Amino acid sequence: MIGVGHLGEYHVQKYRALPDVELVGIVDTRPERAEEIGSRYDTPVFSDFRELLDHVQGVSLVVPTESHFDLACEVLSRGVHLLVEKPITYELDHADILIHKAKEKRLVLQVGHIERFNPAVVEMETHLTEPVFIESHRMNIFTPRGTDVDVVLDLMIHDLDIILHVVDSEIRQMHAVGMSVVTGLTDIANVRIVFDNGTAANLTASRVSNRTLRKIRVFQPDAYLAVDCVKRELDVTRLASEERPPDSLPQLTSNTKRFPDSDPLADQISAFVEAVSKGSEPVVSGRDGRRALAVALGIIDQIKRGCGHFEDIC
């Protein structure tokens, strides 16, 4: 483990719970924090992450985004598999370097887009046919954590990754708006995306809300799908299949699936361990992380320029 702050500690917990995994050691730039977590979870503490790399097969990198590239380069260069928290980096050329290094050394490079492991999202994918319109809302109560990046890279990128994964088409146009409220960076953002196949997506993210909201809604010819990522629930509404009298209105049926005992972070880390042990492609690859980053950076650029119209995306 490199980085054992708020989220990094959860990574430690999940690795410790896996029976076939040895948590070799932890590193943090704050020695007192590293010692605290090392003592709490009975795990050795290293003063320099480079010393740790000689003893491990894989690393979780849970540090501020500004440090992702330099640390990830070192990890991959030393032949160690890597799970890096989202976003993969700040810059596309840096993401390309990491992807190339991983491919060159036949290493797993997984990006921590945790909502891909949310069981409600996974179940939603099994019901998708021809999405016409997708709407996502991701709202958080303000906290200082994550404010090293704007809300697009902090929150919206989760939904971007999901939508880019489920829509099998390139982006044709998009239009983004946003504003700063608290941090000096964009804290509220909205983007409308139109894909080549005609699918449209509308994404809204805010980190100055008075409540937590993480919902995705999908409209398609045969169903309406509604995912609550916080509650880990999926509602599916579709036409009833029963026969009806000729003059009667069609009837709708709704079904709710709940996954109260699920643990997306544990599933994410288990998937990383499995990819490392089997030498398989990770569920969320470096290329997935790069694609989400590319669109996120395009959204940020439009917001900065105050773009007042749709722009073609090449």
C-alpha positions in Angstrom: 0.0 0.0 0.0 1.3 3.4 -1.0 -0.8 6.0 0.7 -2.9 5.2 3.8 -5.1 8.2 4.2 -8.8 8.0 4.5 -9.4 5.8 1.4 -6.0 4.0 1.7 -7.0 2.6 5.0 -10.0 1.0 3.5 -7.7 -0.7 0.9 -5.6 -2.0 3.8 -8.7 -3.5 5.4 -9.7 -5.3 2.1 -6.3 -6.7 1.5 -6.0 -8.0 5.0 -9.3 -9.8 4.6 -8.2 -11.8 1.5 -7.1 -15.2 2.5 -4.6 -15.7 -0.3 -3.0 -12.3 -0.1 0.0 -11.2 2.1 -0.1 -7.5 2.8 3.7 -6.9 2.8 3.9 -3.3 3.9 2.6 0.2 3.8 4.1 3.6 3.1 2.9 7.1 3.6 4.5 10.6 3.4 3.3 11.2 7.0 5.3 8.8 9.2 3.0 9.1 12.1 0.0 8.1 10.0 1.9 5.1 8.6 2.8 4.0 12.1 -0.8 4.4 13.2 -2.1 2.2 10.4 0.7 -0.3 10.6 0.0 -0.8 14.3 -3.7 -0.9 13.8 -3.5 -3.6 11.1 -0.3 -5.4 12.3 1.5 -4.5 9.0 5.1 -3.5 8.5 5.8 0.1 7.7 8.4 1.2 5.2 10.0 4.7 5.1 10.5 4.7 1.3 8.1 3.1 -1.2 11.1 2.1 -3.3 12.2 -0.3 -0.6 8.7 -1.9 -0.6 8.8 -2.6 -4.4 11.5 -5.3 -4.0 9.1 -7.4 -1.9 5.7 -7.2 -3.7 3.9 -8.3 -6.8 1.3 -5.6 -6.7 0.7 -2.2 -5.3 -2.3 -0.1 -4.5 -1.5 3.6 -5.1 -3.9 5.8 -3.1 -2.2 9.3 -3.1 -3.2 12.7 -4.4 -3.6 12.8 -8.2 -0.6 15.1 -8.7 1.7 12.3 -7.5 0.1 9.5 -9.6 2.4 9.7 -12.6 5.8 9.8 -10.9 5.0 7.1 -8.4 3.2 4.9 -11.0 6.1 5.2 -13.3 8.5 3.9 -10.6 6.2 1.1 -9.7 5.7 -0.2 -13.3 9.4 0.3 -14.2 10.2 -2.0 -11.3 8.0 -4.7 -12.8 5.2 -4.4 -10.2 1.5 -4.6 -11.0 -0.5 -1.5 -10.2 -4.0 -0.5 -9.0 -4.1 3.3 -9.1 -7.0 5.4 -7.8 -8.9 7.5 -10.3 -8.2 9.6 -12.2 -5.3 7.7 -13.7 -3.3 11.0 -14.0 -3.8 14.7 -14.7 -2.5 14.5 -18.3 -3.2 12.3 -21.3 0.4 11.9 -22.4 1.3 10.8 -18.9 -1.6 8.2 -19.0 -0.2 7.0 -22.4 3.3 6.5 -20.9 1.8 4.4 -18.0 -0.3 2.3 -20.4 2.8 1.7 -22.6 5.0 0.7 -19.7 2.4 -1.7 -18.4 2.0 -3.3 -21.9 5.7 -3.4 -22.5 6.3 -5.3 -19.2 3.1 -7.3 -19.3 1.8 -5.8 -16.1 -1.7 -5.3 -14.9 -2.6 -1.6 -14.8 -6.0 -1.2 -13.2 -7.7 2.2 -12.5 -9.9 2.6 -9.4 -13.3 3.4 -10.9 -15.1 1.7 -8.1 -18.6 2.2 -9.4 -17.9 -0.4 -12.1 -18.0 -2.9 -9.2 -21.2 -1.6 -7.7 -23.6 -4.6 -8.0 -26.5 -2.4 -9.0 -24.4 -1.0 -12.0 -23.2 -4.5 -12.9 -26.8 -5.8 -12.9 -28.0 -2.7 -14.9 -25.5 -3.7 -17.7 -27.3 -7.1 -18.1 -30.6 -5.3 -18.9 -29.2 -2.8 -21.5 -30.3 -3.2 -25.1 -30.4 0.2 -27.0 -30.0 3.1 -24.5 -31.5 6.2 -26.0 -31.0 8.6 -23.1 -28.8 8.3 -19.9 -29.0 10.7 -17.0 -26.7 10.8 -14.0 -26.6 12.9 -10.9 -23.7 12.7 -8.4 -23.9 15.1 -5.5 -21.8 15.2 -2.4 -21.9 17.2 0.8 -18.7 19.4 0.7 -15.6 18.0 2.4 -12.0 19.1 1.9 -11.0 15.6 0.6 -10.7 15.5 -3.2 -10.4 19.2 -3.7 -7.0 18.9 -5.3 -9.0 18.3 -8.5 -12.3 19.9 -9.7 -15.6 18.2 -9.5 -15.3 16.6 -13.0 -12.2 14.6 -12.0 -13.4 14.1 -8.4 -17.0 12.9 -8.9 -18.3 13.1 -12.5 -15.6 10.9 -13.9 -17.2 7.9 -12.2 -20.3 8.3 -14.3 -18.3 9.2 -17.4 -16.5 5.9 -17.1 -19.7 3.9 -16.7 -21.4 5.6 -19.7 -18.4 5.3 -21.9 -18.3 1.6 -21.0 -21.9 0.8 -21.8 -22.4 3.0 -24.9 -20.6 1.3 -27.8 -20.1 4.4 -29.9 -17.8 7.4 -30.2 -18.7 10.9 -28.9 -20.0 13.2 -31.6 -20.7 16.4 -29.7 -20.8 17.7 -26.1 -21.6 20.9 -24.3 -20.5 21.6 -20.7 -21.2 24.3 -18.1 -19.9 24.7 -14.6 -18.9 27.1 -11.8 -16.8 27.5 -8.8 -18.5 27.9 -5.4 -16.0 27.0 -2.7 -12.7 25.8 -3.9 -11.6 28.1 -6.7 -12.0 25.1 -9.0 -15.2 23.9 -10.7 -17.5 22.6 -7.9 -20.7 22.2 -9.9 -20.7 20.9 -13.5 -23.1 19.6 -16.1 -22.4 18.2 -19.6 -24.7 17.0 -22.4 -23.0 14.3 -24.6 -24.3 13.1 -27.9 -22.8 9.9 -29.4 -22.5 8.9 -33.0 -25.2 6.2 -32.6 -27.7 8.8 -31.4 -27.5 8.0 -27.7 -27.6 11.2 -25.5 -26.3 11.5 -22.0 -26.7 14.2 -19.4 -24.4 14.3 -16.4 -24.5 16.6 -13.4 -22.1 16.6 -10.5 -21.8 18.8 -7.5 -19.8 18.8 -4.3 -21.7 21.5 -2.6 -25.0 19.7 -2.1 -26.9 19.3 1.2 -27.2 15.6 0.7 -25.5 12.6 -1.0 -27.1 11.5 -4.3 -25.6 9.1 -6.8 -28.2 8.0 -9.4 -28.1 6.8 -13.0 -31.2 6.5 -15.1 -31.4 4.8 -18.5 -34.2 5.1 -21.0 -34.5 2.5 -23.8 -37.3 1.2 -26.0 -38.1 -1.8 -23.8 -37.3 -0.5 -20.3 -36.6 2.3 -17.9 -33.6 1.5 -15.6 -32.9 3.4 -12.4 -29.7 2.8 -10.4 -29.1 4.1 -6.9 -25.4 3.7 -6.4 -25.6 4.7 -2.7 -28.3 2.2 -1.8 -27.0 -0.3 -4.3 -30.5 -0.8 -5.8 -31.7 -1.2 -9.4 -35.3 -0.5 -10.4 -36.4 -2.0 -13.8 -39.7 -0.8 -15.3 -41.0 -2.4 -18.5 -44.1 -3.3 -20.4 -46.0 -6.3 -18.9 -45.8 -9.4 -21.0 -49.3 -10.6 -20.3 -52.0 -10.3 -23.0 -54.5 -7.5 -22.5 -57.9 -6.6 -24.0 -57.6 -4.7 -27.4 -58.9 -1.4 -26.0 -57.0 -1.3 -22.7 -53.9 0.6 -22.0 -50.6 -1.3 -21.7 -49.6 -2.2 -18.2 -46.2 -1.6 -16.6 -44.3 -3.8 -14.2 -41.5 -2.8 -11.9 -39.0 -4.9 -10.2 -36.4 -3.8 -7.6 -33.1 -5.6 -6.9 -31.2 -4.7 -3.8 -27.6 -5.6 -2.9 -27.4 -4.5 0.8 -24.5 -6.8 1.7 -22.2 -5.9 -1.2 -18.8 -4.3 -1.0 -17.6 -2.7 -4.2 -14.2 -1.8 -2.9 -13.6 -5.4 -1.8 -14.7 -6.6 -5.2 -12.5 -4.1 -6.9 -9.4 -5.2 -5.0 -10.3 -8.9 -5.4 -10.5 -8.3 -9.2 -7.1 -6.7 -9.2 -5.6 -9.6 -7.3 -7.3 -12.1 -9.7 -5.9 -10.2 -12.7 -2.4 -10.2 -11.2 -2.6 -13.9 -10.3 -4.0 -15.0 -13.7 -2.2 -12.4 -15.9 -5.6 -11.4 -17.3 -7.0 -8.0 -18.4 -8.3 -6.0 -15.5 -12.0 -5.0 -15.3 -11.1 -1.3 -15.6 -7.9 -1.0 -17.6 -5.5 1.8 -18.1 -7.2 2.5 -21.5 -10.5 2.8 -19.8 -9.0 5.3 -17.3 -7.4 7.2 -20.1 -10.7 7.5 -22.1 -12.6 8.8 -19.1 -9.8 11.2 -18.4 -9.8 12.5 -22.0 -13.6 13.3 -21.9 -13.2 14.8 -18.4 -10.4 17.1 -19.6 -12.6 18.1 -22.6 -15.4 19.0 -20.2 -13.1 21.0 -18.0 -11.7 22.9 -21.0 -15.2 23.8 -22.2 -16.1 25.1 -18.8 -13.0 27.2 -18.6 -13.7 28.7 -22.0 -17.3 29.4 -21.1 -18.4 27.6 -24.3 -21.9 28.5 -25.2 -22.6 25.9 -27.9 -22.2 22.2 -28.7 -18.7 21.3 -30.0 -17.8 18.4 -32.3 -15.4 16.0 -30.6 -12.8 14.4 -32.9 
